[in-house]
Amino acid sequence: MTIYFWLGFLLLVFILLALDLGVFHKKDKAIPAKEALLWTGFWVFLALLFNVFIYFAYEYHWLGIGLHVGHNVGGKEAAIKYFTGYVVEKSLSLDNIFVIAMIFSYFRVPDKYQHRVLFWGILGALVMRGIMIYAGAALIDRFDWMIYVFGGLLIFTAIKMLLSKNEEIHPDDNPLVKLARKLYPVTGTYEGHHFFTKLNGRRAITPLFLVLLVIESTDVIFAVDSIPAIFAITTDPYIVFTSNVFAILGLRSLYFALAAMITKFRYLKISIVIVLIYVGIKMLISEMYHIPTLVSLFVIIFILGSGILASLKKN
């Protein structure tokens, strides 16, 4: 019966996205930082409001949600797991902002087209992450040792991130970009906000479509890090998916709010590395010792807060 919760949530996301592109951002325009901050607050408010729904749905087990074999998840427990998962995914998505900024700079994407690219990029990301979350949950449910694989992957990613000096992107080496160039001619200039156009009577793609391909493929790489991280908080697919989706939905406005000053948060990357290591260790020791979700929430907020405060103090 919980299928109704899934369908209801997907319908909610569809309505929000339709209103976003079809009403509030129907015209192409650059998003000023002040407006982006307001939209960021709106998406955070929606995420927290949905957490209220999570509490009551799991507390009273509407349509049987939260009833598991050997352990029933109550409202308080579910709400804490959702919020912790949301914080983890939101913090890890901050690293996406660095890369998105580099991609837009590399392709010299006009400011007024950036929101539309991110809209379609995030729509694709939601589909891909849904598939990956389903696959991850199925693997953990079938193979108990997968939790150790995910934990090790997170620690490996953290170490790799820590050792990398300068982040660079090479779109021309991207397999999707190479394939697209083979299949279609590419226009030399942007054709408004269009991804496809006509060139000498043939169907062609614009540079904006190449940007979209790079963003989509980059998100897959980030998802390999972020999705295992949230499985350290909970393996409930509904909580994993909904918290992940709300973190991603607010990424566009967060980008426009922080893109201009993201380089000033010099210690934020170190904080993200420490969060990944902490979550990875939490997964590796989960069978020997269970760290309460509320403790993890405070630890993660403390790590991120320390990185942000240290960055602001340095500036």
Backbone as CSV, one residue per row, in Angstrom:
resi,resn,N_x,N_y,N_z,CA_x,CA_y,CA_z,C_x,C_y,C_z
1,MET,0.806,-1.209,0.000,0.000,0.000,0.000,0.849,1.275,0.000
2,THR,2.127,1.154,0.398,2.977,2.342,0.424,3.275,2.874,-0.979
3,ILE,2.833,2.162,-2.015,3.013,2.647,-3.377,2.354,4.015,-3.541
4,TYR,1.288,4.262,-2.761,0.597,5.554,-2.837,1.489,6.687,-2.338
5,PHE,2.354,6.397,-1.353,3.288,7.406,-0.875,4.300,7.753,-1.971
6,TRP,4.760,6.735,-2.679,5.710,6.965,-3.766,5.070,7.764,-4.897
7,LEU,3.882,7.365,-5.297,3.193,8.076,-6.381,2.860,9.504,-5.978
8,GLY,2.428,9.688,-4.728,2.104,11.018,-4.229,3.326,11.922,-4.220
9,PHE,4.471,11.375,-3.799,5.684,12.182,-3.750,6.151,12.549,-5.154
10,LEU,6.108,11.585,-6.067,6.518,11.861,-7.453,5.605,12.912,-8.087
11,LEU,4.316,12.859,-7.765,3.378,13.861,-8.273,3.716,15.239,-7.709
12,LEU,4.062,15.290,-6.420,4.449,16.551,-5.790,5.677,17.142,-6.473
13,VAL,6.674,16.308,-6.730,7.899,16.772,-7.396,7.585,17.279,-8.800
14,PHE,6.734,16.557,-9.512,6.355,16.968,-10.864,5.672,18.336,-10.844
15,ILE,4.781,18.552,-9.899,4.072,19.838,-9.790,5.056,20.966,-9.470
16,LEU,5.970,20.710,-8.544,6.955,21.730,-8.160,7.852,22.105,-9.332
17,LEU,8.290,21.103,-10.086,9.156,21.370,-11.231,8.402,22.087,-12.347
18,ALA,7.143,21.702,-12.549,6.318,22.348,-13.581,6.092,23.819,-13.241
19,LEU,5.833,24.111,-11.971,5.650,25.497,-11.538,6.950,26.279,-11.657
20,ASP,8.039,25.616,-11.321,9.347,26.270,-11.379,9.668,26.762,-12.785
21,LEU,9.643,25.851,-13.759,10.025,26.214,-15.123,8.889,26.861,-15.907
22,GLY,7.665,26.398,-15.674,6.540,26.865,-16.478,5.930,28.168,-16.014
23,VAL,6.160,28.551,-14.747,5.536,29.762,-14.208,6.588,30.755,-13.705
24,PHE,7.376,30.333,-12.713,8.282,31.272,-12.051,9.526,31.602,-12.878
25,HIS,9.980,30.662,-13.712,11.174,30.910,-14.521,10.872,30.628,-15.988
26,LYS,9.725,31.117,-16.425,9.307,30.875,-17.807,10.208,31.607,-18.788
27,LYS,10.638,32.801,-18.409,11.517,33.586,-19.271,12.967,33.392,-18.856
28,ASP,13.841,33.350,-19.855,15.269,33.217,-19.572,15.786,34.509,-18.945
29,LYS,16.443,34.377,-17.806,17.028,35.548,-17.155,18.093,35.098,-16.168
30,ALA,19.016,35.998,-15.909,20.033,35.717,-14.895,19.372,35.797,-13.519
31,ILE,19.731,34.883,-12.628,19.141,34.850,-11.292,20.039,35.631,-10.331
32,PRO,19.558,36.768,-9.822,20.383,37.536,-8.869,20.524,36.793,-7.544
33,ALA,21.590,37.096,-6.814,21.891,36.389,-5.568,20.765,36.519,-4.547
34,LYS,20.151,37.702,-4.455,19.078,37.919,-3.476,17.889,37.003,-3.759
35,GLU,17.490,36.927,-5.031,16.370,36.057,-5.411,16.733,34.594,-5.175
36,ALA,17.981,34.240,-5.472,18.434,32.863,-5.271,18.385,32.482,-3.797
37,LEU,18.754,33.409,-2.910,18.706,33.147,-1.470,17.271,32.907,-1.010
38,LEU,16.336,33.680,-1.562,14.917,33.496,-1.211,14.427,32.129,-1.671
39,TRP,14.815,31.728,-2.889,14.424,30.414,-3.391,15.075,29.294,-2.586
40,THR,16.313,29.513,-2.165,16.986,28.520,-1.324,16.225,28.325,-0.022
41,GLY,15.801,29.443,0.588,14.999,29.363,1.808,13.686,28.638,1.578
42,PHE,13.082,28.867,0.410,11.806,28.211,0.080,11.976,26.698,-0.010
43,TRP,13.045,26.240,-0.693,13.272,24.800,-0.842,13.621,24.148,0.495
44,VAL,14.361,24.858,1.328,14.666,24.330,2.668,13.384,24.218,3.486
45,PHE,12.529,25.245,3.384,11.247,25.216,4.106,10.393,24.029,3.666
46,LEU,10.335,23.768,2.360,9.562,22.630,1.849,10.114,21.310,2.374
47,ALA,11.448,21.209,2.401,12.078,19.989,2.902,11.733,19.751,4.365
48,LEU,11.746,20.811,5.155,11.409,20.689,6.578,9.919,20.408,6.764
49,LEU,9.088,21.017,5.923,7.648,20.769,5.991,7.339,19.314,5.664
50,PHE,8.059,18.775,4.694,7.866,17.363,4.345,8.302,16.462,5.497
51,ASN,9.269,16.928,6.278,9.711,16.143,7.430,8.601,16.018,8.473
52,VAL,7.745,17.031,8.549,6.582,16.951,9.437,5.660,15.823,8.973
53,PHE,5.462,15.740,7.663,4.669,14.650,7.098,5.302,13.299,7.420
54,ILE,6.630,13.221,7.270,7.350,11.979,7.589,7.075,11.559,9.023
55,TYR,7.120,12.516,9.929,6.894,12.205,11.355,5.529,11.567,11.571
56,PHE,4.486,12.215,11.093,3.128,11.714,11.338,2.861,10.413,10.572
57,ALA,3.369,10.319,9.341,3.151,9.103,8.544,3.760,7.883,9.224
58,TYR,4.979,8.037,9.762,5.654,6.911,10.413,5.170,6.704,11.843
59,GLU,4.755,7.790,12.482,4.281,7.664,13.871,2.995,6.856,13.932
60,TYR,2.103,7.091,12.955,0.809,6.398,12.946,0.746,5.327,11.854
61,HIS,1.880,5.086,11.194,2.012,4.013,10.195,0.889,4.061,9.154
62,TRP,0.729,5.248,8.567,-0.279,5.393,7.522,0.001,4.409,6.391
63,LEU,-1.001,3.676,5.991,-0.910,2.677,4.925,0.213,1.672,5.164
64,GLY,0.569,1.503,6.430,1.568,0.499,6.791,3.007,0.947,6.656
65,ILE,3.252,2.232,6.395,4.628,2.689,6.233,5.357,2.649,7.581
66,GLY,6.612,2.234,7.556,7.410,2.164,8.774,7.299,0.849,9.513
67,LEU,6.456,-0.059,9.009,6.311,-1.372,9.641,7.290,-2.336,8.992
68,HIS,8.354,-2.667,9.713,9.371,-3.568,9.195,9.425,-4.824,10.052
69,VAL,9.923,-5.875,9.456,10.035,-7.139,10.169,11.054,-6.989,11.307
70,GLY,10.604,-7.196,12.515,11.489,-7.143,13.678,11.726,-5.754,14.229
71,HIS,11.326,-4.702,13.509,11.556,-3.352,14.009,10.621,-2.372,13.314
72,ASN,9.780,-1.716,14.092,8.880,-0.708,13.560,9.484,0.678,13.752
73,VAL,9.582,1.439,12.680,10.170,2.777,12.743,9.093,3.781,13.134
74,GLY,9.302,4.471,14.257,8.349,5.471,14.731,8.587,6.828,14.099
75,GLY,7.705,7.770,14.419,7.776,9.096,13.816,9.044,9.856,14.149
76,LYS,9.441,9.849,15.425,10.638,10.588,15.837,11.885,10.034,15.160
77,GLU,12.006,8.718,15.157,13.164,8.071,14.534,13.223,8.365,13.045
78,ALA,12.072,8.263,12.371,12.030,8.507,10.927,12.367,9.965,10.601
79,ALA,11.838,10.894,11.398,12.076,12.320,11.164,13.558,12.665,11.341
80,ILE,14.191,12.098,12.352,15.620,12.353,12.587,16.454,11.781,11.444
81,LYS,16.101,10.585,10.988,16.844,9.964,9.879,16.669,10.770,8.597
82,TYR,15.456,11.223,8.346,15.198,12.034,7.153,16.019,13.320,7.202
83,PHE,15.982,14.011,8.328,16.678,15.284,8.445,18.198,15.099,8.353
84,THR,18.701,14.049,9.000,20.131,13.774,8.936,20.550,13.451,7.506
85,GLY,19.750,12.630,6.827,20.029,12.307,5.428,20.008,13.546,4.554
86,TYR,19.061,14.432,4.831,18.946,15.681,4.066,20.193,16.552,4.269
87,VAL,20.649,16.659,5.511,21.848,17.456,5.813,23.073,16.872,5.128
88,VAL,23.209,15.538,5.183,24.344,14.873,4.531,24.328,15.138,3.026
89,GLU,23.175,14.919,2.396,23.088,15.108,0.949,23.281,16.568,0.565
90,LYS,22.763,17.479,1.378,22.907,18.910,1.096,24.368,19.315,1.184
91,SER,25.059,18.813,2.199,26.469,19.165,2.366,27.323,18.602,1.236
92,LEU,27.051,17.366,0.826,27.817,16.765,-0.262,27.515,17.441,-1.600
93,SER,26.303,17.972,-1.739,25.957,18.637,-2.993,26.686,19.971,-3.147
94,LEU,27.225,20.496,-2.033,27.970,21.760,-2.116,29.188,21.611,-3.017
95,ASP,29.763,20.412,-3.028,30.928,20.181,-3.884,30.533,20.240,-5.357
96,ASN,29.257,19.918,-5.640,28.766,20.014,-7.020,28.860,21.442,-7.543
97,ILE,28.664,22.405,-6.624,28.633,23.807,-7.033,29.969,24.230,-7.632
98,PHE,31.082,23.752,-7.028,32.402,24.051,-7.580,32.499,23.576,-9.027
99,VAL,32.065,22.345,-9.255,32.194,21.737,-10.580,31.247,22.400,-11.584
100,ILE,30.019,22.664,-11.172,29.055,23.323,-12.071,29.591,24.682,-12.509
101,ALA,30.170,25.420,-11.564,30.735,26.734,-11.889,31.840,26.604,-12.926
102,MET,32.679,25.567,-12.803,33.760,25.357,-13.760,33.215,24.973,-15.135
103,ILE,32.154,24.161,-15.149,31.554,23.742,-16.423,30.967,24.949,-17.154
104,PHE,30.227,25.775,-16.443,29.636,26.970,-17.056,30.727,27.923,-17.550
105,SER,31.805,28.032,-16.781,32.902,28.918,-17.177,33.614,28.369,-18.417
106,TYR,33.821,27.049,-18.456,34.514,26.419,-19.589,33.752,26.645,-20.887
107,PHE,32.420,26.474,-20.842,31.604,26.606,-22.046,31.106,28.038,-22.253
108,ARG,31.454,28.935,-21.326,31.008,30.334,-21.399,29.487,30.424,-21.583
109,VAL,28.770,29.729,-20.706,27.308,29.713,-20.783,26.759,31.058,-20.308
110,PRO,25.964,31.742,-21.122,25.371,33.014,-20.682,24.546,32.824,-19.411
111,ASP,24.597,33.803,-18.536,23.919,33.707,-17.244,22.432,33.390,-17.384
112,LYS,21.788,33.968,-18.396,20.343,33.813,-18.507,19.913,32.402,-18.915
113,TYR,20.855,31.566,-19.414,20.511,30.201,-19.808,20.888,29.166,-18.749
114,GLN,21.596,29.586,-17.722,22.120,28.634,-16.742,21.018,27.942,-15.942
115,HIS,19.966,28.670,-15.586,18.890,28.061,-14.803,18.210,26.941,-15.579
116,ARG,17.972,27.165,-16.876,17.291,26.149,-17.691,18.141,24.884,-17.805
117,VAL,19.450,25.057,-17.976,20.344,23.896,-18.057,20.302,23.112,-16.750
118,LEU,20.371,23.825,-15.621,20.339,23.156,-14.324,18.997,22.478,-14.075
119,PHE,17.920,23.077,-14.579,16.588,22.470,-14.418,16.555,21.088,-15.052
120,TRP,16.941,20.999,-16.316,16.915,19.716,-17.011,17.989,18.777,-16.485
121,GLY,19.106,19.350,-16.054,20.149,18.519,-15.465,19.693,17.856,-14.187
122,ILE,18.979,18.612,-13.355,18.493,18.069,-12.087,17.352,17.086,-12.325
123,LEU,16.536,17.341,-13.347,15.468,16.392,-13.672,16.065,15.035,-14.042
124,GLY,17.120,15.060,-14.845,17.790,13.810,-15.189,18.456,13.176,-13.988
125,ALA,19.007,14.021,-13.107,19.676,13.518,-11.898,18.690,12.798,-10.989
126,LEU,17.462,13.303,-10.903,16.453,12.669,-10.059,16.132,11.260,-10.552
127,VAL,16.042,11.112,-11.877,15.749,9.791,-12.448,16.901,8.827,-12.176
128,MET,18.126,9.288,-12.437,19.291,8.422,-12.249,19.487,8.056,-10.787
129,ARG,19.288,9.013,-9.901,19.466,8.725,-8.472,18.387,7.781,-7.960
130,GLY,17.179,7.912,-8.513,16.119,6.985,-8.131,16.499,5.554,-8.468
131,ILE,17.057,5.365,-9.660,17.498,4.033,-10.087,18.628,3.532,-9.190
132,MET,19.585,4.408,-8.880,20.735,4.011,-8.072,20.336,3.709,-6.628
133,ILE,19.388,4.468,-6.096,18.904,4.218,-4.733,18.189,2.875,-4.663
134,TYR,17.368,2.602,-5.678,16.660,1.314,-5.721,17.660,0.160,-5.784
135,ALA,18.685,0.317,-6.636,19.688,-0.731,-6.776,20.495,-0.888,-5.487
136,GLY,20.851,0.236,-4.867,21.621,0.186,-3.620,20.860,-0.481,-2.501
137,ALA,19.574,-0.123,-2.368,18.738,-0.718,-1.323,18.587,-2.220,-1.547
138,ALA,18.430,-2.618,-2.813,18.284,-4.041,-3.128,19.570,-4.808,-2.810
139,LEU,20.721,-4.200,-3.101,22.002,-4.854,-2.834,22.229,-5.037,-1.332
140,ILE,21.947,-3.980,-0.553,22.130,-4.063,0.898,21.172,-5.072,1.514
141,ASP,19.945,-5.112,0.973,18.946,-6.050,1.493,19.344,-7.498,1.204
142,ARG,20.005,-7.713,0.067,20.359,-9.081,-0.326,21.734,-9.495,0.189
143,PHE,22.673,-8.552,0.192,24.039,-8.869,0.618,24.427,-7.970,1.786
144,ASP,24.507,-8.522,2.969,24.829,-7.735,4.156,26.200,-7.068,4.050
145,TRP,27.138,-7.724,3.355,28.497,-7.197,3.271,28.617,-5.966,2.382
146,MET,27.560,-5.617,1.644,27.614,-4.427,0.795,27.783,-3.159,1.610
147,ILE,27.340,-3.176,2.859,27.474,-2.002,3.714,28.950,-1.671,3.920
148,TYR,29.806,-2.730,3.959,31.247,-2.516,4.113,31.854,-1.984,2.819
149,VAL,31.336,-2.453,1.696,31.801,-1.964,0.394,31.515,-0.471,0.264
150,PHE,30.291,-0.072,0.626,29.906,1.335,0.569,30.758,2.173,1.515
151,GLY,30.989,1.649,2.716,31.806,2.365,3.687,33.224,2.569,3.190
152,GLY,33.814,1.520,2.638,35.155,1.618,2.087,35.224,2.581,0.919
153,LEU,34.171,2.585,0.087,34.106,3.482,-1.062,34.111,4.940,-0.613
154,LEU,33.374,5.229,0.454,33.314,6.604,0.961,34.672,7.067,1.482
155,ILE,35.360,6.202,2.215,36.674,6.562,2.751,37.677,6.747,1.609
156,PHE,37.615,5.875,0.610,38.494,6.002,-0.562,38.239,7.324,-1.285
157,THR,36.976,7.672,-1.449,36.608,8.923,-2.114,37.119,10.124,-1.326
158,ALA,36.988,10.056,0.007,37.441,11.155,0.853,38.943,11.363,0.728
159,ILE,39.690,10.267,0.752,41.154,10.363,0.631,41.546,10.912,-0.741
160,LYS,40.860,10.432,-1.776,41.132,10.911,-3.134,40.834,12.404,-3.248
161,MET,39.736,12.838,-2.637,39.364,14.244,-2.665,40.383,15.102,-1.913
162,LEU,40.880,14.564,-0.808,41.844,15.293,0.014,43.179,15.458,-0.709
163,LEU,43.598,14.437,-1.449,44.889,14.456,-2.110,44.883,15.230,-3.430
164,SER,43.692,15.420,-4.005,43.620,16.147,-5.266,43.894,17.623,-5.024
165,LYS,44.864,18.160,-5.759,45.275,19.555,-5.560,44.314,20.517,-6.240
166,ASN,44.256,20.447,-7.560,43.416,21.359,-8.334,42.398,20.567,-9.133
167,GLU,41.124,20.948,-8.956,40.072,20.276,-9.706,40.024,20.851,-11.118
168,GLU,40.077,19.984,-12.093,39.982,20.401,-13.477,38.934,19.557,-14.182
169,ILE,38.326,20.140,-15.196,37.360,19.393,-15.992,37.860,19.351,-17.429
170,HIS,37.592,18.254,-18.096,38.007,18.077,-19.485,36.797,17.575,-20.282
171,PRO,35.847,18.479,-20.575,34.619,18.080,-21.278,34.859,17.368,-22.601
172,ASP,35.909,17.756,-23.302,36.162,17.140,-24.608,36.533,15.662,-24.493
173,ASP,36.966,15.236,-23.290,37.294,13.830,-23.056,36.099,13.036,-22.532
174,ASN,34.985,13.732,-22.275,33.788,13.080,-21.753,33.206,12.139,-22.813
175,PRO,32.982,10.855,-22.473,32.463,9.890,-23.459,31.133,10.315,-24.071
176,LEU,30.248,10.908,-23.274,28.953,11.347,-23.801,29.121,12.486,-24.800
177,VAL,30.037,13.392,-24.503,30.297,14.503,-25.417,30.881,13.983,-26.724
178,LYS,31.820,13.044,-26.646,32.410,12.451,-27.848,31.351,11.761,-28.701
179,LEU,30.446,11.008,-28.027,29.377,10.300,-28.751,28.435,11.287,-29.419
180,ALA,28.068,12.347,-28.687,27.151,13.348,-29.235,27.760,14.024,-30.465
181,ARG,29.055,14.317,-30.406,29.727,14.963,-31.545,29.768,14.046,-32.768
182,LYS,29.830,12.736,-32.534,29.842,11.784,-33.646,28.462,11.662,-34.290
183,LEU,27.424,11.732,-33.462,26.066,11.530,-33.961,25.466,12.786,-34.594
184,TYR,25.846,13.948,-34.066,25.248,15.193,-34.552,26.323,16.257,-34.782
185,PRO,26.088,17.124,-35.762,26.957,18.313,-35.879,26.643,19.269,-34.729
186,VAL,27.613,20.057,-34.327,27.442,20.983,-33.210,27.550,22.415,-33.728
187,THR,26.593,23.247,-33.374,26.637,24.650,-33.799,27.779,25.365,-33.090
188,GLY,28.282,26.385,-33.731,29.401,27.125,-33.154,28.983,28.132,-32.107
189,THR,27.695,28.466,-32.079,27.193,29.461,-31.126,25.933,28.921,-30.439
190,TYR,25.543,29.589,-29.375,24.309,29.230,-28.679,23.115,29.696,-29.494
191,GLU,22.094,28.857,-29.528,20.852,29.180,-30.235,19.757,29.421,-29.211
192,GLY,19.877,30.517,-28.481,18.936,30.793,-27.397,19.081,29.727,-26.324
193,HIS,17.933,29.282,-25.761,17.989,28.231,-24.739,17.758,26.848,-25.348
194,HIS,17.851,26.743,-26.656,17.552,25.483,-27.330,18.728,24.509,-27.247
195,PHE,18.387,23.235,-27.099,19.397,22.176,-27.098,19.616,21.617,-28.512
196,PHE,18.563,21.690,-29.331,18.636,21.183,-30.705,18.237,22.286,-31.685
197,THR,18.769,22.211,-32.896,18.440,23.187,-33.926,18.709,22.552,-35.298
198,LYS,18.672,23.341,-36.341,18.978,22.873,-37.699,20.261,23.541,-38.190
199,LEU,21.136,22.753,-38.815,22.384,23.280,-39.354,22.569,22.701,-40.750
200,ASN,22.468,23.574,-41.751,22.559,23.142,-43.161,21.532,22.060,-43.481
201,GLY,20.325,22.230,-42.928,19.244,21.295,-43.203,19.268,20.033,-42.364
202,ARG,20.305,19.868,-41.534,20.421,18.680,-40.680,20.112,19.034,-39.231
203,ARG,19.608,18.025,-38.516,19.376,18.211,-37.087,20.733,18.324,-36.400
204,ALA,20.894,19.337,-35.577,22.170,19.578,-34.912,21.936,19.883,-33.434
205,ILE,23.005,19.761,-32.659,22.931,20.089,-31.242,23.699,21.382,-30.995
206,THR,23.326,22.067,-29.945,23.984,23.319,-29.593,24.976,23.067,-28.452
207,PRO,25.889,23.989,-28.197,26.801,23.833,-27.065,26.069,23.661,-25.733
208,LEU,24.837,24.186,-25.655,24.067,24.071,-24.417,23.739,22.608,-24.115
209,PHE,23.531,21.814,-25.164,23.262,20.389,-24.970,24.512,19.674,-24.463
210,LEU,25.670,20.080,-24.952,26.924,19.490,-24.469,27.125,19.806,-22.986
211,VAL,26.774,21.018,-22.595,26.851,21.405,-21.177,25.958,20.491,-20.343
212,LEU,24.750,20.251,-20.847,23.811,19.383,-20.140,24.378,17.976,-19.984
213,LEU,24.993,17.451,-21.023,25.580,16.109,-20.963,26.694,16.034,-19.915
214,VAL,27.527,17.064,-19.860,28.630,17.074,-18.899,28.091,17.138,-17.475
215,ILE,27.075,17.968,-17.255,26.485,18.092,-15.919,25.843,16.775,-15.488
216,GLU,25.128,16.122,-16.409,24.473,14.849,-16.088,25.497,13.780,-15.727
217,SER,26.556,13.671,-16.533,27.563,12.648,-16.273,28.330,12.939,-14.993
218,THR,28.546,14.220,-14.708,29.225,14.604,-13.469,28.394,14.239,-12.256
219,ASP,27.069,14.412,-12.363,26.200,14.087,-11.233,26.223,12.600,-10.919
220,VAL,26.388,11.776,-11.945,26.475,10.331,-11.705,27.667,10.026,-10.808
221,ILE,28.785,10.715,-11.076,29.995,10.509,-10.268,29.746,10.938,-8.830
222,PHE,29.088,12.095,-8.652,28.798,12.568,-7.302,27.806,11.644,-6.593
223,ALA,26.872,11.079,-7.349,25.876,10.184,-6.755,26.525,8.932,-6.191
224,VAL,27.611,8.483,-6.819,28.332,7.306,-6.328,28.863,7.556,-4.920
225,ASP,29.140,8.830,-4.597,29.600,9.189,-3.252,28.436,9.424,-2.295
226,SER,27.462,10.215,-2.750,26.421,10.682,-1.843,25.397,9.613,-1.471
227,ILE,25.047,8.741,-2.417,24.028,7.731,-2.118,24.513,6.710,-1.100
228,PRO,25.738,6.163,-1.215,26.216,5.292,-0.133,26.256,5.999,1.217
229,ALA,26.529,7.306,1.208,26.610,8.060,2.461,25.275,8.059,3.195
230,ILE,24.193,8.222,2.472,22.896,8.272,3.142,22.446,6.892,3.609
231,PHE,22.969,5.835,2.968,22.647,4.483,3.434,23.280,4.194,4.793
232,ALA,24.261,5.031,5.184,24.835,4.900,6.529,23.859,5.429,7.571
233,ILE,22.932,6.271,7.134,21.933,6.852,8.047,20.713,5.952,8.145
234,THR,20.237,5.493,7.012,19.064,4.627,6.973,19.047,3.845,5.661
235,THR,18.454,2.664,5.698,18.283,1.872,4.474,16.828,1.879,4.014
236,ASP,16.000,2.712,4.652,14.606,2.847,4.246,14.574,3.587,2.910
237,PRO,14.191,2.927,1.808,14.250,3.548,0.475,13.460,4.846,0.378
238,TYR,12.308,4.913,1.077,11.474,6.113,0.963,12.157,7.314,1.601
239,ILE,12.748,7.126,2.766,13.451,8.219,3.435,14.702,8.597,2.646
240,VAL,15.409,7.595,2.147,16.614,7.852,1.347,16.265,8.678,0.117
241,PHE,15.235,8.267,-0.605,14.879,8.934,-1.857,14.344,10.345,-1.624
242,THR,13.419,10.496,-0.686,12.802,11.809,-0.487,13.798,12.840,0.036
243,SER,14.651,12.447,0.964,15.643,13.401,1.484,16.644,13.761,0.392
244,ASN,17.000,12.789,-0.438,17.914,13.016,-1.549,17.311,13.975,-2.565
245,VAL,16.052,13.763,-2.885,15.378,14.596,-3.881,15.280,16.046,-3.414
246,PHE,14.888,16.262,-2.165,14.764,17.634,-1.678,16.120,18.335,-1.628
247,ALA,17.185,17.583,-1.337,18.524,18.180,-1.348,18.905,18.608,-2.763
248,ILE,18.533,17.794,-3.759,18.865,18.087,-5.151,17.998,19.221,-5.698
249,LEU,16.718,19.252,-5.315,15.818,20.288,-5.827,16.302,21.692,-5.467
250,GLY,16.917,21.825,-4.319,17.385,23.141,-3.896,18.772,23.485,-4.395
251,LEU,19.375,22.579,-5.176,20.749,22.796,-5.621,20.853,23.962,-6.595
252,ARG,19.845,24.132,-7.468,19.901,25.217,-8.454,19.972,26.582,-7.787
253,SER,19.021,26.854,-6.889,19.002,28.154,-6.217,20.242,28.339,-5.348
254,LEU,20.712,27.241,-4.740,21.915,27.325,-3.910,23.127,27.679,-4.767
255,TYR,23.161,27.152,-5.988,24.265,27.486,-6.895,24.292,28.980,-7.183
256,PHE,23.150,29.545,-7.553,23.103,30.969,-7.891,23.352,31.851,-6.669
257,ALA,23.045,31.319,-5.485,23.277,32.093,-4.260,24.750,32.087,-3.859
258,LEU,25.451,30.972,-4.142,26.816,30.815,-3.644,27.896,30.834,-4.712
259,ALA,27.522,30.708,-5.985,28.522,30.555,-7.049,29.568,31.663,-7.043
260,ALA,29.125,32.895,-6.791,30.041,34.035,-6.848,31.035,34.052,-5.687
261,MET,30.672,33.406,-4.576,31.553,33.476,-3.400,31.955,32.095,-2.882
262,ILE,31.706,31.040,-3.674,31.989,29.679,-3.206,33.473,29.472,-2.947
263,THR,34.338,30.175,-3.705,35.775,30.011,-3.516,36.256,30.547,-2.171
264,LYS,35.439,31.390,-1.542,35.821,31.948,-0.242,35.708,30.918,0.875
265,PHE,34.910,29.866,0.640,34.753,28.816,1.652,35.865,27.785,1.463
266,ARG,37.084,28.195,1.779,38.258,27.377,1.458,38.355,26.110,2.302
267,TYR,37.727,26.125,3.481,37.807,24.953,4.357,36.589,24.038,4.248
268,LEU,35.667,24.408,3.360,34.454,23.603,3.210,34.766,22.227,2.633
269,LYS,35.709,22.173,1.705,36.075,20.899,1.095,36.647,19.941,2.143
270,ILE,37.461,20.482,3.061,38.032,19.655,4.130,36.915,19.110,5.021
271,SER,35.914,19.961,5.286,34.775,19.517,6.097,34.032,18.372,5.424
272,ILE,33.835,18.487,4.103,33.154,17.431,3.355,33.960,16.138,3.399
273,VAL,35.284,16.245,3.288,36.157,15.073,3.382,35.981,14.390,4.736
274,ILE,35.983,15.176,5.812,35.835,14.616,7.163,34.468,13.962,7.334
275,VAL,33.422,14.589,6.760,32.074,14.001,6.822,32.058,12.647,6.120
276,LEU,32.679,12.557,4.946,32.728,11.292,4.202,33.470,10.218,4.997
277,ILE,34.574,10.596,5.623,35.333,9.635,6.424,34.511,9.174,7.617
278,TYR,33.847,10.116,8.283,33.017,9.761,9.442,31.903,8.793,9.048
279,VAL,31.206,9.124,7.962,30.093,8.278,7.516,30.603,6.910,7.081
280,GLY,31.776,6.887,6.403,32.363,5.617,5.985,32.705,4.734,7.174
281,ILE,33.314,5.329,8.201,33.644,4.578,9.421,32.378,4.082,10.102
282,LYS,31.349,4.925,10.119,30.073,4.541,10.724,29.514,3.280,10.066
283,MET,29.667,3.181,8.746,29.186,2.003,8.028,30.036,0.775,8.334
284,LEU,31.360,0.982,8.419,32.265,-0.143,8.641,32.105,-0.767,10.027
285,ILE,31.739,0.045,11.024,31.610,-0.479,12.391,30.160,-0.729,12.786
286,SER,29.251,-0.616,11.803,27.822,-0.703,12.107,27.416,-2.017,12.774
287,GLU,28.088,-3.122,12.415,27.741,-4.413,13.009,28.271,-4.547,14.436
288,MET,29.379,-3.864,14.724,29.980,-3.936,16.057,29.407,-2.888,17.012
289,TYR,29.166,-1.698,16.459,28.654,-0.622,17.306,27.777,0.295,16.476
290,HIS,26.561,0.537,16.945,25.616,1.394,16.236,25.677,2.810,16.809
291,ILE,26.101,3.758,15.982,26.111,5.166,16.401,24.708,5.725,16.197
292,PRO,24.065,6.241,17.240,22.705,6.786,17.101,22.646,7.863,16.034
293,THR,21.554,7.894,15.306,21.397,8.859,14.220,21.474,10.295,14.723
294,LEU,20.915,10.549,15.909,20.933,11.901,16.467,22.368,12.354,16.745
295,VAL,23.200,11.434,17.210,24.616,11.742,17.437,25.294,12.092,16.115
296,SER,25.011,11.295,15.081,25.591,11.552,13.761,25.166,12.915,13.237
297,LEU,23.915,13.273,13.477,23.408,14.567,13.027,24.218,15.705,13.648
298,PHE,24.424,15.649,14.958,25.180,16.699,15.642,26.639,16.726,15.184
299,VAL,27.221,15.551,14.985,28.614,15.473,14.541,28.772,16.109,13.161
300,ILE,27.865,15.770,12.238,27.945,16.287,10.870,27.734,17.801,10.838
301,ILE,26.755,18.293,11.598,26.506,19.739,11.654,27.714,20.455,12.251
302,PHE,28.326,19.867,13.281,29.504,20.471,13.907,30.666,20.549,12.916
303,ILE,30.899,19.476,12.158,31.999,19.448,11.187,31.792,20.505,10.106
304,LEU,30.582,20.557,9.547,30.296,21.520,8.486,30.331,22.946,9.012
305,GLY,29.742,23.146,10.190,29.737,24.474,10.791,31.137,24.983,11.079
306,SER,32.007,24.089,11.542,33.388,24.461,11.837,34.117,24.895,10.568
307,GLY,33.871,24.155,9.462,34.506,24.507,8.193,34.044,25.850,7.666
308,ILE,32.753,26.125,7.795,32.202,27.400,7.320,32.718,28.560,8.172
309,LEU,32.700,28.387,9.499,33.176,29.450,10.395,34.660,29.723,10.199
310,ALA,35.441,28.656,10.026,36.876,28.824,9.794,37.139,29.576,8.504
311,SER,36.340,29.299,7.468,36.491,29.980,6.188,36.164,31.451,6.304
312,LEU,35.054,31.761,6.995,34.645,33.153,7.172,35.662,33.933,7.996
313,LYS,36.220,33.270,9.006,37.218,33.921,9.853,38.489,34.217,9.063
314,LYS,38.854,33.282,8.178,40.069,33.441,7.363,39.915,34.616,6.402
315,ASN,38.675,34.796,5.898,38.431,35.887,4.958,38.334,37.226,5.678
